Amino acid sequence: MSRRISFRIHGGIVQGVFFRKHTQARAQEWGVTGWIQNVAGEKIEGEAQGNESALQKMVKEIKTGPPNAIVVKVETEDIPVVEGEKEFVVKRTVR
């Protein structure tokens, strides 16, 4: 059964360290769909959808990020599942 979460990642350093591409690669590896984007204030936000095991891996991954990232805080919230979504995409930065 699928579940969907929204997430917000607060840095330290989360932009300019390939966080979005790193997360997208892991999502594809685990069969997670959704999206991720940079937002103002050294934050990243997104949504992820998949089975419980895959989402647990995803949350663990975004709490650390790629090697040069410094994650200060991660907030997650359950949200409604999106039917028919096929991939995990990197969206344009919002300033």
Beta strands, then each sheet from edge to edge (+ up, - down):
strand 1: 3-13
strand 2: 33-39
strand 3: 43-50
strand 4: 70-79
strand 5: 88-90
sheet 1: 4+ 1- 3+ 2- 5-
end
